[in-house]
Amino acid sequence: MDPITGLIHHPYQPPEGFAAPQPGVFKASTVIFPDVATLRARDWRSRAGYSYGLLGTPTTYTLEARIASLEGGHQCLLVPSGLAAIALVDMALLKQGDEVLIPDNAYGPSKALALGELAHWGITHQFYDPMDPQDLVSRLSDRTCLVWLEAPGSVTMDFPPLASLVAACRARGVMTALDNTWSAGLAFNGFDLAGPPGTGGGADIVIQALTKYPSGGADVLMGSIVTRDEELHLRIKLAHVRMGLGVAANDAEAVLRGLPSIALRYQAQDQAARQIAHWLRGRPEVAQVLHPALPGAPGHANWQALCSGRDLAAGLFSFVLDRRYTATQADAFCDRLGLFKLGYSWGGPISLALPYDLSAMRSTAFGHWQEAGPLVRLAIGLEAVADLQADLAQAFDALR
């Protein structure tokens, strides 16, 4: 046999029984079958075996099982990003003539998807006020096939009454999907929003951007879709297969490495964020701090009802500057920061800051924040709180 052929078809197999803290990384497009009968009998819908790398490897199966457990679900699908998870749910469950309802304070790209591709495909949408269950009820119709939930709202951090929203949808037989990225499966269980576990008082689908807290390194893009209903899972998985959505083994490995420390990181960033949020409330430049765990913040009572048992609230919040400051000054404030970097996303080790224009993000019909000056969102990393406060203080000094 030629030496090169011998290298490719080398007979050596490492011994079984190797165990280590981290699971192995399996990279594959082609999966080898022992015989034709096995190949033909293999069911791609089952995790009892493997058929093609795009449909799963030991590495991705392991991550899916752990994310499903974290979220309190039974099945999980991995996709290339959190936005891909939202898009896959929409495309798997909606068709021409259907309508989807989206909270007005939802993640911006989710709303853009409805305004763009979904509208082009004949799928209509409405943006509802997530803080008012009656507004949602008034918009439900026979054409409503899916309602998105998100807690808290993107950027403005208003925490909705999730249990009431889910109950309104269940009363009409409408499916619900929850973006649970902020909670990361830790602050609350998206499948058990009302009543004891297993009573069906939660969302039908729970998605998450694993890009954030599960990864923890700000170096991976990935999303997850978790369900408890096998038929619903297979319905979404069929669309998953048809669209060829896969994740890289090395990315799955990175998330697997981040998961054991997720609770420690989440709690540390949460506590640091609360300290800084309380400190900001005493600054004369700040008109309002938007943090769901702070009394008086929009939706605080809803957060308290759902999350106070675990007392977790992530490391993300916003603050509104006094009305005497302009958007240009808010930009200058962010430019002045040193430890806080300018960038999207959150959940990583480095603290981030971003100014936002609410007028371009929200319907004028809704709004539970104080109308004052510009808004700045902070994502707290793992730096020392005193150093982050000093960085903010010097930027405030320059602002004045």
C-alpha positions, -999 to +999 in steps of 0.1 A: +000+000+000+012+035-009+024+053+023-001+082+017-030+057+013-017+041+045-019+074+063-054+081+052-067+046+061-045+039+091-060+012+112-050+026+146-079+034+170-072+049+204-084+029+233-118+035+248-123+047+284-106+081+282-123+107+305-116+144+311-134+174+324-141+187+288-158+166+261-140+158+229-142+180+198-155+161+168-152+178+134-170+162+105-189+167+074-188+130+063-199+104+089-187+069+082-212+040+083-202+004+088-225-009+061-252+001+036-280-013+058-270+009+087-267+039+063-302+033+050-317+026+084-302+057+101-329+083+110-316+118+109-344+129+133-331+107+161-300+114+182-294+077+186-269+079+158-251+101+133-258+106+096-240+139+085-219+165+103-245+192+096-271+172+116-250+167+146-218+152+161-210+141+197-198+176+204-230+194+192-252+167+207-235+173+241-240+210+239-276+207+229-283+184+258-267+208+283-285+239+269-318+220+271-311+212+307-301+248+315-333+261+300-355+234+316-365+220+282-363+186+265-349+193+230-324+218+217-313+230+182-281+250+177-279+277+151-252+302+140-265+331+161-293+344+184-308+362+154-307+330+134-327+313+162-354+340+159-354+337+121-356+299+121-386+299+145-404+325+123-397+306+091-406+272+106-439+283+120-452+311+098-466+311+063-483+335+039-514+350+055-502+345+090-496+372+115-469+374+142-470+398+172-438+412+185-432+433+216-424+469+208-393+468+230-380+437+213-345+431+200-342+455+170-332+429+143-362+408+152-385+437+143-364+444+112-369+408+101-407+413+104-406+446+085-384+430+058-384+394+048-416+383+066-435+412+050-421+402+016-434+367+021-469+378+030-466+374+067-480+404+086-470+417+120-480+440+148-459+455+176-477+453+209-472+470+243-456+442+264-463+461+296-500+459+290-515+424+285-548+440+274-530+456+245-518+422+234-553+407+238-568+434+216-544+425+188-548+387+189-569+375+159-576+343+140-545+351+119-522+353+149-500+322+148-471+333+169-464+358+197-428+367+207-419+375+243-388+392+256-377+400+291-366+426+298-371+448+268-341+456+247-322+487+258-350+502+278-350+472+302-387+474+310-397+440+324-431+427+312-457+406+331-447+374+312-471+351+330-501+373+320-489+376+284-485+338+281-519+332+297-535+355+272-520+336+243-528+302+258-565+312+262-566+318+224-544+288+215-516+309+201-480+297+203-454+317+222-417+321+218-395+337+244-361+354+238-345+343+271-310+357+264-310+381+293-320+354+318-296+329+303-318+302+318-306+313+353-328+342+364-360+324+356-373+293+337-390+303+305-412+271+305-425+276+340-436+313+342-467+306+361-475+278+385-453+249+396-429+232+372-446+210+346-479+227+346-475+243+312-475+278+324-447+290+302-436+297+266-438+270+240-403+279+226-373+294+244-345+308+224-312+323+235-281+339+220-254+316+233-231+344+221-237+361+255-235+345+289-231+308+279-200+316+259-188+344+282-158+352+261-172+376+235-156+354+208-184+331+197-216+335+177-243+309+184-280+306+192-302+279+206-339+269+203-353+248+231-386+231+233-405+206+255-428+193+228-413+166+205-437+174+176-429+211+178-392+203+180-393+182+148-413+208+130-385+234+137-358+208+131-372+200+096-367+237+087-333+236+103-322+208+081-337+223+049-319+255+055-286+238+064-280+257+096-250+243+114-224+254+140-187+247+140-173+222+164-147+246+178-174+271+185-195+244+203-163+235+223-159+272+233-195+273+247-190+240+264-160+254+281-179+285+292-210+267+307-194+254+339-187+290+351-218+306+337-235+309+371-205+324+388-200+349+360-236+358+358-239+365+395-207+385+396-217+407+367-252+411+381-239+422+415-214+446+399-241+461+377-264+467+407-237+485+426-230+507+396-267+513+390-273+524+426-243+547+423-256+562+391-289+571+408-270+595+429-253+613+400-267+647+392-262+641+355-285+611+355-323+615+353-333+578+355-316+543+358-334+516+339-325+483+358-354+459+365-340+449+399-341+485+411-373+497+429-392+522+407-377+510+375-402+501+347-415+466+354-397+462+387-427+445+403-429+420+374-392+412+378-397+408+416-426+385+411-407+363+386-371+365+397-368+375+433-367+338+444-333+334+426-325+371+429-307+374+396-308+402+371-278+400+347-252+426+342-270+448+316-288+481+322-293+516+309-295+551+322-310+583+309-291+615+311-307+647+323-326+666+296-300+694+296-276+671+277-278+665+240-273+633+219-239+648+208-229+652+244-239+616+251-217+604+223-189+625+237-195+609+271-191+574+256-160+584+236-144+597+269-147+563+286-116+542+288-123+509+305-158+508+290-154+499+253-178+509+225-193+477+210-224+456+206-234+425+225-227+417+262-219+389+286-182+390+280-153+400+304-150+436+291-175+462+300-193+480+271-212+513+266-234+524+238-256+555+233-291+550+218-317+571+201-350+558+215-371+578+190-358+556+162-364+524+182-398+526+198-434+534+187-445+568+200-476+550+213-456+531+239-429+542+264-425+534+301-392+553+306-389+589+317-387+613+288-355+632+295-322+632+278-303+607+257-299+570+268-267+551+274-266+513+278-240+497+300-229+460+299-209+452+329-179+429+325-156+414+351-135+444+360-134+458+396-164+479+404-143+508+418-124+510+385-155+511+364-171+538+386-139+559+383-141+556+346-177+567+345-169+596+370-142+610+348-165+609+317-192+627+337-167+653+348-158+659+311-195+660+302-201+689+327 
